[in-house]
Amino acid sequence: MNFDFDDEAASPNSHYAMYPPLKYAWLYIAIDIRDMNICKVGLTTRESPYQRVSQGKTYNPFLFLFASYELSKCTYGVSQKELDDIEKYIHRRSIFGGAIKHLATGRDSEWFSIHPEEAEGQIDWILAKRGFAVDGKVLWSNSQEDEKFNFIAVERMKKIKTVYRPEPWKMSEMIDRMEAPHTTLNPFYRFLAEYHDRDADGKIFL
């Protein structure tokens, strides 16, 4: 089944025209597999979001990448200025509930009290509404047929978005390698079991 639609051609955002596009630019969602009620929403200009998440594993071995968006692959790329503006918008947006504060300093962290799948849907919507485009066409789809996918042109979004949903048995093997108690796995394991039991629409980005 083809979920792409022939919407209007994209045009660059004149507000960011003076800012050079970045070679690498990612927006990503990471989780702590022990708690699916919170997630980390971060941005990085490294070559891969794995590098950023791996850095965090030095202090939290339970970090796991949940979804990533390679914004530098969009038709017009993305500048550091726009990345900064996206980060500020996420921190202001009420659906994310405000950033969790660092315990020691009271400063905002990149962690939010929102289920990572809800954060993923919100970020899909934010990027589409900001006018990001792939292959010269916007991510936002005006077709009424696309409504159940939040008006996102799925086949275009898939070219910049990756979701990380291992089979439950594979996640169990990873926990074995950690030599950590399997009780730490339970929240993410239950999510993965439910996720892989969905129909094709429920796993549309896999």
QUIURMO-V718489 format. One line per field, one symbol per residue. burial: I if it has 9 or more other C-alpha atoms within 8 Angstrom, else O. A space follows every 50 residues. Layout:
burial=???
This chain:
burial=OOOOOOIOOIOOOOOIOOOOIIOIIIIIIIIIIIIIOIIIIIIIIIOIIO IIIOOIIOOOOIIIIIIIIIIIIIIIIIIIOIIOOOIOOOIOIOOIIIII IIOOOOOOOIIIIIIIOOIIOOOIIOIIOOIIIIOIIIIIIOIOOIIOOO IIIIIIIIOIIIIOOOIIOOIIOOIIOOOOOIOIIIIIIOOIIOIOOIOO OOIOOO
